[in-house]
Amino acid sequence: MEKENWINEILNSTNGMIHVAPNEGLYSKIEQKIFLNKNVVSIKTVWLVAASIVVLISLNISALQNKKVTTNETSEAIIASTLNQSNQLY
Amino acid sequence: MTQNKDNFEKLYYDFNNLVYTIALNYLQNIEDAEEITQDVFLQIHQSLHKFENKSELKTWIYRITINKSLDFIKMKSSKKRLFIFGNKSQNESEYLNSSNFEHPGVLMENQENAKILFLAITSLTENQKTAFILSKVDGLSNPEIASIMELSISSVESLVFRAKNTLKEKLAEKFKEYRKK
């Protein structure tokens, strides 16, 4: 019985509890954090930009490689066209 | 822009006591509760435009506060686990091992008993802890708790019932120590 009374006292110890106020300077700290957050770029944006740059560079490299192959083919074609088709030297 | 700032400031002063007290109930530490209060209002500021009025503003703020508090406890417990070479603590009571926490909202004459209760609360599961804190400590009704926890009223009743039973078992063990004094 004593035990049960004691347990009930403990369970009821928060009766009449009130909401309490935080430190008065807390709002200023929150304002500062809001200001800092506005000036920070999100991680997601950073990754998107990085991915875009990688894609752009890859496309450029691919385009350059294609151009090089095309240039080689063009050179060979020019050389081939200057050769005498009839095989007559005179 | 000034109006938005004014609105936010008003919102802060309307709800700061609620947020801070809830955080204190979970974290049982004034500095940690202040940190969580800051995080909650930061999130409110960032997400207020997304708030779709599907629930009341107060309910939404309760949810943010509870989630932030529980995440904080988990984070602190993980750090402590790493420190003691990966031994898993059975619950978060290793973090909340503050049996001397005096909740500033509790009546003076109940402080000693409340210390014992808050220590025992740390042994509850997350849902039981939330249901008990909102019901017994914060004095909310079961429908209000159900709305916050997004559960049915019967689920909330079950959680509160189980929480009380668990606490009674813990307190029964504690009584033996109390008797020896």
Chai-1 contact restraints between the chains, C-beta under 6 A:
chainA,res_idxA,chainB,res_idxB,connection_type,confidence,min_distance_angstrom,max_distance_angstrom,comment,restraint_id
A,K3,B,F175,contact,1.0,0.0,6.0,A-B,restraint_1
A,W6,B,F175,contact,1.0,0.0,6.0,A-B,restraint_2
A,I7,B,K168,contact,1.0,0.0,6.0,A-B,restraint_3
A,I7,B,L171,contact,1.0,0.0,6.0,A-B,restraint_4
A,E9,B,N113,contact,1.0,0.0,6.0,A-B,restraint_5
A,I10,B,N113,contact,1.0,0.0,6.0,A-B,restraint_6
A,I10,B,I116,contact,1.0,0.0,6.0,A-B,restraint_7
A,I10,B,L117,contact,1.0,0.0,6.0,A-B,restraint_8
A,I10,B,L171,contact,1.0,0.0,6.0,A-B,restraint_9
A,S13,B,N110,contact,1.0,0.0,6.0,A-B,restraint_10
A,S13,B,N113,contact,1.0,0.0,6.0,A-B,restraint_11
A,S13,B,A114,contact,1.0,0.0,6.0,A-B,restraint_12
A,S13,B,L117,contact,1.0,0.0,6.0,A-B,restraint_13
A,T14,B,A114,contact,1.0,0.0,6.0,A-B,restraint_14
A,T14,B,V137,contact,1.0,0.0,6.0,A-B,restraint_15
A,G16,B,L107,contact,1.0,0.0,6.0,A-B,restraint_16
A,M17,B,G105,contact,1.0,0.0,6.0,A-B,restraint_17
A,M17,B,V106,contact,1.0,0.0,6.0,A-B,restraint_18
A,I18,B,G105,contact,1.0,0.0,6.0,A-B,restraint_19
A,H19,B,N17,contact,1.0,0.0,6.0,A-B,restraint_20
A,H19,B,L18,contact,1.0,0.0,6.0,A-B,restraint_21
A,H19,B,T21,contact,1.0,0.0,6.0,A-B,restraint_22
A,V20,B,T21,contact,1.0,0.0,6.0,A-B,restraint_23
A,V20,B,P104,contact,1.0,0.0,6.0,A-B,restraint_24
A,V20,B,G105,contact,1.0,0.0,6.0,A-B,restraint_25
A,A21,B,N17,contact,1.0,0.0,6.0,A-B,restraint_26
A,P22,B,N16,contact,1.0,0.0,6.0,A-B,restraint_27
A,P22,B,Y20,contact,1.0,0.0,6.0,A-B,restraint_28
A,P22,B,E34,contact,1.0,0.0,6.0,A-B,restraint_29
A,P22,B,T37,contact,1.0,0.0,6.0,A-B,restraint_30
A,Y27,B,Y12,contact,1.0,0.0,6.0,A-B,restraint_31
A,K29,B,Q38,contact,1.0,0.0,6.0,A-B,restraint_32
A,I30,B,Q38,contact,1.0,0.0,6.0,A-B,restraint_33
A,I30,B,F41,contact,1.0,0.0,6.0,A-B,restraint_34
A,K33,B,L42,contact,1.0,0.0,6.0,A-B,restraint_35
A,I34,B,H45,contact,1.0,0.0,6.0,A-B,restraint_36
